[in-house]
Amino acid sequence: MQEQETQKEQDLKPEPPAMQANWKRWLNYQSIVKQVPFFLFLALLAVMYIFNGHYADNTIRKINRTAKEVKELKYEYIAVKSKVMYQSKQSELVKAVEPLGLKELVQSPVVLKDTTGNN
């Protein structure tokens, strides 16, 4: 108990003159002026840190937007591909060319040969 009281008394005592002189040395005008470049460097680092955070956020937003667009384009590709596959079936082709007057062949095609001998 006495040790705690003596510790509290020591904490409340004013600092010795050597310590006060040490702090005064750090707080005089010349030492502050000497530290200005360092403070400016710290301010620059803080600005760069903030900029980097904003840049990373914007990059993440762009990546997410592009991923969403890619996903939509993939769905569109699958839909168009299935439509083309459906329309390229033989039965669908017959229906598509019927208004043009074309009909499906029922006979095998005739092979034409060159009889003139001119390759």
C-alpha positions as CSV (number, residue, x, y, z in Angstrom):
1,M,0.0,0.0,0.0
2,Q,2.8,2.4,0.9
3,E,4.5,1.6,-2.4
4,Q,1.4,2.7,-4.3
5,E,1.2,6.0,-2.3
6,T,4.9,6.7,-2.9
7,Q,4.4,6.0,-6.6
8,K,1.4,8.4,-6.8
9,E,3.5,11.1,-5.0
10,Q,6.3,10.7,-7.5
11,D,3.9,11.0,-10.4
12,L,2.5,14.2,-8.9
13,K,5.9,15.8,-8.4
14,P,7.0,18.4,-10.9
15,E,9.5,17.2,-13.5
16,P,13.2,17.9,-12.7
17,P,14.7,20.9,-14.5
18,A,16.7,18.7,-16.9
19,M,13.5,17.2,-18.2
20,Q,11.8,20.6,-18.6
21,A,14.8,21.9,-20.5
22,N,14.6,18.8,-22.8
23,W,11.0,19.6,-23.7
24,K,11.7,23.3,-24.1
25,R,14.5,22.4,-26.5
26,W,12.0,20.5,-28.7
27,L,9.4,23.2,-28.6
28,N,11.5,26.2,-29.6
29,Y,11.0,27.9,-32.9
30,Q,14.2,26.7,-34.6
31,S,13.6,23.1,-33.9
32,I,10.0,23.3,-35.2
33,V,11.3,25.0,-38.4
34,K,13.8,22.2,-38.8
35,Q,10.9,19.7,-38.6
36,V,8.7,21.4,-41.3
37,P,10.1,19.2,-44.2
38,F,9.3,16.1,-42.2
39,F,5.8,17.3,-41.4
40,L,5.3,18.1,-45.1
41,F,6.5,14.6,-46.0
42,L,4.0,13.1,-43.5
43,A,1.2,15.2,-45.0
44,L,2.2,14.0,-48.5
45,L,2.1,10.4,-47.3
46,A,-1.3,10.9,-45.7
47,V,-2.6,12.4,-49.0
48,M,-1.1,9.5,-51.0
49,Y,-2.7,7.0,-48.6
50,I,-6.1,8.6,-49.0
51,F,-5.7,8.7,-52.8
52,N,-4.7,5.1,-52.9
53,G,-7.8,4.1,-50.9
54,H,-10.1,6.0,-53.3
55,Y,-8.3,4.6,-56.3
56,A,-8.7,1.0,-55.0
57,D,-12.4,1.6,-54.3
58,N,-13.0,2.9,-57.9
59,T,-11.0,0.0,-59.4
60,I,-13.1,-2.5,-57.4
61,R,-16.3,-0.8,-58.7
62,K,-15.1,-1.0,-62.3
63,I,-14.1,-4.7,-61.9
64,N,-17.6,-5.5,-60.5
65,R,-19.3,-3.5,-63.2
66,T,-17.3,-5.4,-65.9
67,A,-17.9,-8.7,-64.3
68,K,-21.7,-8.0,-64.3
69,E,-21.5,-7.0,-68.0
70,V,-19.6,-10.1,-68.9
71,K,-22.2,-12.2,-67.1
72,E,-25.0,-10.5,-69.0
73,L,-23.2,-11.0,-72.3
74,K,-22.6,-14.7,-71.5
75,Y,-26.4,-15.1,-71.0
76,E,-27.1,-13.3,-74.2
77,Y,-24.5,-15.5,-76.0
78,I,-26.2,-18.7,-74.7
79,A,-29.6,-17.4,-75.8
80,V,-28.5,-16.5,-79.3
81,K,-26.6,-19.8,-79.7
82,S,-29.6,-21.8,-78.7
83,K,-31.8,-19.8,-81.1
84,V,-29.3,-20.4,-84.0
85,M,-29.1,-24.1,-83.1
86,Y,-32.9,-24.4,-83.2
87,Q,-33.3,-22.4,-86.5
88,S,-30.6,-24.5,-88.2
89,K,-32.5,-27.8,-87.7
90,Q,-33.6,-29.3,-91.0
91,S,-37.3,-29.0,-90.2
92,E,-37.0,-25.3,-89.3
93,L,-35.0,-24.6,-92.5
94,V,-37.8,-26.2,-94.5
95,K,-40.3,-23.9,-92.9
96,A,-38.0,-20.9,-93.4
97,V,-37.5,-21.4,-97.2
98,E,-41.0,-22.5,-98.0
99,P,-42.3,-18.9,-98.6
100,L,-39.5,-18.5,-101.2
101,G,-40.8,-21.5,-103.2
102,L,-37.9,-23.8,-102.3
103,K,-38.7,-27.4,-101.4
104,E,-36.8,-30.2,-99.9
105,L,-35.3,-32.7,-102.3
106,V,-36.9,-36.1,-102.4
107,Q,-34.4,-37.6,-104.9
108,S,-30.7,-37.9,-104.6
109,P,-28.8,-35.1,-106.3
110,V,-27.5,-35.6,-109.9
111,V,-23.7,-35.5,-110.4
112,L,-22.6,-33.4,-113.4
113,K,-19.5,-34.4,-115.3
114,D,-17.5,-32.4,-117.8
115,T,-17.6,-34.2,-121.1
116,T,-15.5,-31.7,-123.0
117,G,-12.2,-32.9,-121.5
118,N,-11.0,-29.5,-120.5
119,N,-10.5,-30.3,-116.8
